[in-house]
């Protein structure tokens, strides 16, 4: 797609303010940005708001098939000997069966389609079953979003492109000396992005202290596993010393406010993380594809901070949902509308937002509070229209949805909706 101009685009600039301009897209990247109305129009963006593509920094594809079974249980009991635990075991075994790989891929395509309709252009996917990261990457290609799968066990040694996935470091209950040694070997051989569930619960903090006599963050630091290519999920139980180490190392944290509240009743101290200068992204986590709900939860939790000057603004949260997540995964080319960045763009229907004032400008507030999938009209990824007028261009949405519903009905014993 060469030399296409989006004219009169009111877009979110790198400084967090909205600016009206003409934006050139050439060879999949953003080219020139010129004064509004100064260029011949290929796409008139009057009545639209343009955002950088959203980045879902932590997601478990396939988990929508067990949504609701985890509530009321500690994380260690999710697959335990209870009706809900046994149901999760059964679905998990189905997901892991190689004979079901095609249908598992269908589940992932539906989840990615749902994310695309939210305006998500990149997803860091930890998956659920034990399938190859290739299955997740292929689903992303099919739908048109960037999928960054996580490699577990020894998958990093098997994939054709190790740079195309992140590498798991075990959670606290499995953070043994052997697991750390393996991560060190992978660091030396592949220089990967490490991603891990970190200090998500009080019990997990207790476990790592019992085994190592130090917090997870300190263990990572001691072994050279904490740095700019380390992404930490959750971090609810990080103390001030942990946060300082994370900031000093240049590591990133993916804030998952909805899942942390719903599953664990925890309110992560994201205000302190921001104050320390930690790179922050946002993630929907388990069984959830509502990126806008996650963004609103992150902003609302900031309002608990008594000092208003320390709270994240709506524009700050929009940045977390785009640029923050991109930088966390070392993608400097994503999450920002500026020359040279990838043309990953979300175009929202401005007419469906609430009243917007110009002075002071309340557009960021309106986008954050009113934003939802219904407002997402177009999405571009690498300059390609992967959602046009609400319709995906690479897949048949009705067919993808119907197949997902048939599979879930089979797994749950229900009737397809």
C-alpha positions in Angstrom: 0.0 0.0 0.0 2.1 2.9 -1.3 1.5 6.6 -1.0 -2.0 6.6 0.6 -3.1 9.7 2.5 -5.4 9.7 5.5 -6.6 13.3 5.5 -8.1 15.4 8.3 -7.2 12.7 10.7 -7.6 13.7 14.4 -4.9 11.4 15.9 -3.3 10.7 19.2 0.2 12.1 19.0 3.3 10.9 20.8 3.0 13.6 23.4 -0.5 12.4 24.4 -2.5 15.2 22.7 -4.8 14.9 19.8 -3.7 16.7 16.6 -5.5 17.0 13.2 -3.3 16.3 10.2 -2.9 14.4 7.0 -1.0 11.2 7.5 0.8 9.3 4.7 1.1 5.5 4.7 3.7 4.1 2.4 5.1 0.5 2.3 3.4 -0.4 5.5 4.8 2.5 7.6 3.8 6.0 8.4 5.5 8.5 6.1 5.0 12.2 6.2 2.6 14.0 8.6 1.4 17.3 7.0 -1.1 20.0 8.0 -4.7 18.9 7.8 -6.3 19.4 4.3 -3.0 20.0 2.6 -2.9 16.7 0.7 -5.2 15.1 -1.9 -7.4 12.7 0.1 -7.4 8.9 -0.4 -9.3 8.3 2.9 -11.2 11.2 4.5 -11.0 10.8 8.3 -13.6 13.4 9.1 -15.7 12.0 11.9 -13.1 9.5 12.9 -10.5 9.4 15.7 -7.2 7.7 14.9 -5.2 5.8 17.6 -2.1 3.7 17.5 -2.9 0.0 17.4 -3.6 -1.4 20.8 -1.3 -4.0 22.3 -2.7 -6.8 24.5 0.4 -7.4 26.5 -0.8 -10.6 28.3 -3.4 -13.0 27.0 -4.1 -16.7 27.2 -5.8 -17.8 24.0 -8.1 -20.8 24.3 -9.0 -19.7 27.9 -12.3 -18.3 26.8 -13.5 -21.9 26.5 -13.2 -22.3 30.3 -14.3 -18.8 31.2 -16.0 -18.6 34.6 -14.7 -21.9 35.9 -11.8 -20.2 37.8 -13.9 -17.8 39.9 -14.0 -18.5 43.6 -10.8 -20.6 43.5 -7.2 -19.9 44.3 -5.0 -20.1 41.3 -3.4 -23.4 42.6 -6.9 -25.0 42.7 -8.0 -24.1 39.2 -7.3 -27.6 37.9 -8.0 -29.3 41.3 -10.5 -31.9 42.4 -13.6 -29.8 42.3 -16.4 -29.8 39.6 -14.9 -26.6 38.1 -11.3 -28.0 38.4 -12.3 -31.3 36.7 -14.0 -29.4 33.9 -10.9 -27.4 33.3 -8.8 -30.6 33.3 -11.1 -32.1 30.7 -11.0 -29.0 28.5 -7.2 -28.8 29.0 -6.7 -32.4 27.9 -8.8 -31.7 24.8 -6.7 -28.7 24.0 -3.5 -30.7 24.4 -4.6 -33.6 22.1 -2.7 -33.2 18.8 -5.8 -34.7 17.1 -7.7 -31.5 18.0 -5.1 -29.1 16.6 -7.2 -27.8 13.8 -10.2 -27.1 16.1 -7.9 -25.5 18.7 -6.7 -23.2 15.9 -10.3 -22.3 15.2 -10.8 -21.3 18.8 -7.7 -19.1 18.6 -8.8 -17.5 15.4 -12.1 -16.5 17.0 -10.4 -15.0 20.0 -8.0 -13.1 17.8 -10.9 -11.9 15.7 -12.6 -10.6 18.8 -9.4 -8.8 19.8 -9.1 -7.3 16.3 -12.6 -5.9 16.6 -11.5 -4.2 19.8 -8.7 -2.5 17.9 -5.9 -4.8 19.1 -3.2 -5.1 16.5 -0.6 -7.0 18.6 -1.2 -9.7 21.2 1.4 -11.4 23.4 -0.1 -14.8 23.8 0.8 -17.3 26.6 -1.8 -19.8 25.3 -3.4 -22.5 27.4 -2.4 -25.9 25.9 0.9 -27.4 24.9 0.7 -26.7 21.2 3.6 -25.2 19.2 3.9 -21.4 19.2 3.4 -21.8 15.4 -0.3 -22.5 15.9 -0.7 -19.1 17.6 1.4 -17.3 15.1 -0.5 -18.8 12.2 -3.8 -17.8 13.7 -2.6 -14.2 14.0 -1.6 -14.3 10.3 -5.0 -15.7 9.3 -6.9 -12.9 11.1 -4.4 -10.1 10.4 -3.0 -9.2 13.9 0.5 -9.6 15.2 0.7 -12.6 17.5 3.8 -12.9 19.7 3.5 -16.5 21.2 5.2 -17.7 24.3 7.4 -20.7 24.1 7.3 -23.2 26.9 9.5 -26.2 27.7 12.0 -26.6 24.8 9.9 -25.1 22.0 12.4 -22.3 21.6 14.8 -25.0 20.3 12.3 -26.3 17.7 10.8 -23.2 16.1 12.2 -21.9 12.9 12.4 -18.3 14.1 13.2 -18.0 17.8 12.9 -14.2 17.6 9.2 -14.7 16.8 8.2 -15.7 20.3 8.9 -15.0 23.9 10.5 -17.5 26.3 8.8 -18.5 29.5 10.5 -18.4 32.9 8.7 -20.6 35.4 6.3 -19.1 37.9 7.3 -19.1 41.6 6.0 -22.6 42.4 8.2 -24.0 39.6 11.1 -21.6 39.9 13.8 -24.2 40.7 17.5 -24.0 40.2 17.1 -26.2 37.1 14.5 -23.8 35.7 16.8 -20.8 36.3 19.8 -22.6 34.7 17.7 -23.4 31.6 16.7 -19.7 31.3 20.3 -18.7 31.6 21.2 -21.1 28.7 18.5 -19.7 26.5 19.6 -16.2 27.3 23.1 -16.9 26.1 22.0 -18.9 23.0 19.0 -16.9 21.8 18.9 -13.5 23.5 15.1 -13.9 23.8 12.5 -11.7 25.4 11.7 -13.4 28.7 8.2 -13.2 29.9 6.8 -14.6 33.2 4.0 -14.6 35.6 5.6 -12.7 38.5 4.5 -12.1 42.1 0.8 -12.5 41.1 -0.4 -13.6 44.5 0.7 -13.5 48.1 1.2 -17.3 48.1 3.5 -17.1 45.1 5.6 -14.5 46.9 5.8 -16.8 49.9 6.9 -19.8 47.8 9.8 -18.0 46.2 10.9 -16.6 49.6 10.8 -20.1 51.1 12.9 -21.6 48.3 15.3 -18.8 47.5 15.3 -16.5 50.5 14.7 -13.6 48.1 11.9 -12.2 46.0 11.4 -13.3 42.4 12.8 -9.9 41.2 16.0 -10.4 43.2 16.4 -13.9 41.9 16.1 -12.8 38.3 18.6 -9.9 39.0 21.1 -12.2 40.6 21.1 -14.6 37.6 21.2 -11.9 34.9 17.6 -12.5 33.8 16.2 -9.0 34.7 16.7 -6.5 31.9 15.2 -4.5 29.0 14.1 -7.8 27.4 12.2 -9.0 30.5 8.4 -8.7 30.7 6.7 -9.3 34.0 3.0 -10.2 34.2 1.0 -8.9 37.1 3.6 -7.9 39.8 0.8 -7.4 42.4 3.1 -8.3 45.3 6.2 -6.4 44.3 7.5 -4.3 47.1 9.3 -0.9 46.8 12.7 -2.6 46.5 11.4 -4.9 43.7 10.0 -1.9 41.8 13.2 0.0 42.1 15.1 -3.0 40.7 12.7 -3.4 37.8 12.9 0.3 36.9 16.7 0.3 37.1 17.0 -2.8 34.9 14.6 -1.3 32.3 12.3 -4.3 32.5 8.5 -3.9 31.8 5.4 -4.8 33.7 2.1 -5.8 32.1 -0.7 -4.5 34.3 -3.8 -6.8 34.3 -6.2 -4.9 36.6 -9.4 -6.8 35.7 -8.1 -10.3 36.2 -6.1 -9.3 39.4 -9.3 -7.9 40.9 -11.7 -10.6 39.7 -9.5 -13.6 40.4 -7.4 -12.6 43.4 -9.0 -9.4 44.8 -5.7 -7.7 44.4 -5.2 -4.0 43.4 -1.7 -3.7 41.9 0.1 -0.5 42.9 0.4 0.8 39.4 0.7 4.4 40.6 4.0 3.5 42.3 5.2 1.7 39.2 4.6 4.8 37.1 6.2 7.0 39.6 9.4 4.8 39.5 9.5 5.0 35.7 8.7 1.4 35.0 7.5 0.7 31.4 3.9 -0.3 31.7 1.6 -2.2 29.3 -1.9 -3.6 29.7 -3.2 -7.1 29.4 -6.6 -8.8 29.5 -5.1 -12.1 30.8 -7.4 -15.1 31.3 -10.7 -15.7 29.6 -11.1 -12.1 28.6 -10.8 -10.2 25.3 -12.2 -6.8 26.5 -9.2 -4.5 26.0 -11.4 -1.4 26.5 -12.7 -2.7 29.9 -9.1 -3.4 30.9 -8.1 0.2 30.0 -11.0 1.7 31.9 -10.2 -0.5 35.0 -6.6 0.7 34.9 -7.7 4.3 34.8 -10.4 3.9 37.5 -8.0 2.2 39.9 -5.7 5.2 39.5 -8.4 7.4 41.1 -7.8 5.7 44.5 -4.5 7.7 44.7 -5.2 10.8 46.9 -2.6 12.9 45.1 -4.3 13.8 41.9 -1.0 14.8 40.3 0.3 11.2 40.5 -2.7 9.7 38.8 -2.5 8.5 35.2 -4.5 10.7 32.9 -6.7 9.1 30.2 -4.0 9.9 27.7 -1.5 8.0 29.9 -3.7 5.0 29.9 -4.1 5.1 26.1 -0.3 5.2 25.9 0.0 2.1 28.2 -2.4 0.3 25.9 -0.3 1.0 22.9 3.2 2.4 23.2 3.8 1.0 26.6 3.0 -2.6 25.6 5.0 -2.2 22.4 8.1 -0.9 24.2 7.8 -3.7 26.7 8.3 -6.2 24.0 11.1 -4.2 22.3 8.9 -3.1 19.4 10.0 0.5 19.1 8.3 0.5 15.7 4.8 0.1 17.2 2.3 1.9 19.4 2.9 5.4 18.2 1.7 7.6 15.3 4.9 9.2 14.0 7.0 9.0 10.8 8.8 5.7 10.5 6.5 3.7 12.8 4.5 0.8 11.5 1.1 1.8 10.2 -0.8 -0.1 12.8 -3.8 2.2 13.3 -7.3 2.1 14.8 -10.0 4.4 13.4 -12.9 5.0 15.8 -16.3 6.5 15.0 -16.1 9.9 16.7 -19.9 10.5 16.2 -20.6 7.7 18.7 -18.5 9.3 21.4 -20.0 11.5 24.1 -19.7 15.3 23.8 -16.1 16.4 23.4 -14.9 19.9 24.4 -12.0 21.6 22.6 -10.8 23.9 25.4 -9.9 22.0 27.5 -9.7 19.1 25.1 -11.6 16.1 26.6 -11.2 13.8 23.6 -8.9 11.4 25.4 -11.3 11.1 28.3 -14.2 10.4 25.9 -12.2 7.8 24.0 -11.3 6.0 27.1 -14.7 6.1 28.8 -16.8 5.5 25.7 -14.4 3.3 23.7 -15.6 -0.2 22.8 -15.6 -2.6 19.9 -18.8 -1.0 18.5 -16.8 2.2 17.9 -14.0 0.5 16.0 -14.7 1.2 12.3 -11.4 0.4 10.6 -8.1 -1.2 11.6 -4.8 -1.2 9.7 -1.9 -3.5 10.5 1.3 -2.8 8.6 -0.7 -0.5 6.3 -3.2 -3.3 5.4 -6.9 -2.8 6.1 -7.6 -5.9 8.2 -10.9 -4.4 9.4 -12.9 -2.2 7.0 -16.2 -0.7 8.1 -16.3 -3.2 10.9 -15.8 -6.2 8.6 -12.6 -8.3 8.8 -10.9 -8.6 5.4 -9.0 -11.8 5.9 -11.5 -14.2 7.4 -15.3 -14.8 7.2 -16.4 -13.5 10.5 -19.7 -15.5 10.5 -18.0 -18.7 9.7 -15.2 -18.2 12.3 -17.9 -17.4 15.0 -20.1 -20.3 14.1 -17.2 -22.8 14.3 -16.1 -21.4 17.6 -19.6 -21.8 19.0 -19.9 -25.4 17.8 -16.6 -26.3 19.5 -17.5 -24.6 22.7 -20.9 -26.2 22.7 -19.2 -29.6 22.4 -16.8 -28.8 25.2 -19.5 -27.5 27.6 -22.3 -29.7 26.7 -24.5 -26.7 25.8 -26.3 -25.7 22.6 -24.6 -23.4 20.1 -26.0 -19.8 20.4 
